[in-house]
Amino acid sequence: MSAWTSAVWTGARANGRARQQRGSTLVEQAIILPVLLALFFGVIDMGRALYSYSYVSYIAREATRWASVRGGGVNGTARQSDVTNFVKSSMGGALDPARITVNANWIPPANGSPACPGGPGNVKAGCVVQVTVTYNFVFTLPFLPKGTVPMTSESQMIITQ
């Protein structure tokens, strides 16, 4: 076999192989594209969940701080409805206020101070305010958990005023 004949033969074999694989990239893309899109949007949805959990934690701390400053004294007394209104008005566009639940409790401190007997009398300086915020998060993608995922954060602080 001469050099010219082997070159022609190799080119013909390569050309025939290329004709057989002509549509394979389209098939490979059709198989891979849904997987890549699912991963991409799954990462976005998990990012939304992480942001929501972080914001619930932040707003619980802020509501506790707000209630501890307004616990008693000159500014008046903070009530459950005041703390709930503060949380829902602070949401902005971050989360859906309809899915949030706020629970504020005024409890005696761990050392059992006689100044904080329990019940509604604990809304005064030296007592403890405890705020629990729960947000029901909903994933948007169908292959992630269905229903709501409750995200809860609790914070407590001594009433300062």
GIGIPE-V664146 format. One record per residue. N is the residue number from 0. RES is the residue in one small letter. PHI is phi in whole degrees, 0 to 359 (none if undefined). Layout:
<<N/RES/PHI> <N/RES/PHI>>
This chain:
<<0/m/none> <1/s/273> <2/a/296> <3/w/291> <4/t/291> <5/s/292> <6/a/293> <7/v/293> <8/w/297> <9/t/296> <10/g/296> <11/a/292> <12/r/295> <13/a/294> <14/n/293> <15/g/293> <16/r/293> <17/a/294> <18/r/294> <19/q/288> <20/q/257> <21/r/301> <22/g/263> <23/s/291> <24/t/292> <25/l/294> <26/v/293> <27/e/298> <28/q/293> <29/a/295> <30/i/280> <31/i/278> <32/l/302> <33/p/299> <34/v/294> <35/l/295> <36/l/294> <37/a/297> <38/l/297> <39/f/299> <40/f/287> <41/g/295> <42/v/295> <43/i/297> <44/d/294> <45/m/293> <46/g/296> <47/r/298> <48/a/295> <49/l/296> <50/y/298> <51/s/297> <52/y/296> <53/s/296> <54/y/290> <55/v/297> <56/s/297> <57/y/297> <58/i/290> <59/a/293> <60/r/295> <61/e/295> <62/a/293> <63/t/294> <64/r/298> <65/w/299> <66/a/289> <67/s/288> <68/v/285> <69/r/258> <70/g/294> <71/g/187> <72/g/90> <73/v/296> <74/n/286> <75/g/95> <76/t/251> <77/a/283> <78/r/244> <79/q/304> <80/s/295> <81/d/294> <82/v/294> <83/t/298> <84/n/297> <85/f/298> <86/v/296> <87/k/292> <88/s/282> <89/s/274> <90/m/293> <91/g/61> <92/g/253> <93/a/292> <94/l/226> <95/d/279> <96/p/297> <97/a/289> <98/r/262> <99/i/253> <100/t/234> <101/v/238> <102/n/229> <103/a/248> <104/n/232> <105/w/250> <106/i/233> <107/p/288> <108/p/292> <109/a/298> <110/n/280> <111/g/69> <112/s/299> <113/p/291> <114/a/287> <115/c/239> <116/p/287> <117/g/119> <118/g/76> <119/p/292> <120/g/286> <121/n/276> <122/v/270> <123/k/204> <124/a/302> <125/g/98> <126/c/274> <127/v/244> <128/v/254> <129/q/236> <130/v/242> <131/t/244> <132/v/245> <133/t/236> <134/y/236> <135/n/267> <136/f/275> <137/v/238> <138/f/287> <139/t/265> <140/l/277> <141/p/288> <142/f/268> <143/l/268> <144/p/307> <145/k/275> <146/g/82> <147/t/255> <148/v/246> <149/p/287> <150/m/243> <151/t/237> <152/s/221> <153/e/234> <154/s/218> <155/q/220> <156/m/206> <157/i/282> <158/i/290> <159/t/262> <160/q/234>>
